[in-house]
């Protein structure tokens, strides 16, 4: 079937492409939808991995920064409030 389409496209390029697009638009839409769904799930996974961890992990990281002297008590309290919000 693809060979017929190729011959048709070579003989009548514009008409062949137009007819192909009309005849195969459902398949193209399905593939596009599947690709967009896959990209969205990959993007969601990436955002979750970058966004951080649970509030308890965020507080623990802030506590370790406080203990090392990298942040002040006020900054720790702000980070803790943000993590719990």
Secondary structure, DSSP 8 states (H G I E B T S, - for coil): -HHHHHHHHHHSHHHHHHHHHHHTHHHHHHHHHHHHHHHHHHHHHHHHHHH---HHHHHHHHHHHHHHTSS-HHHHHHHHHHHH-
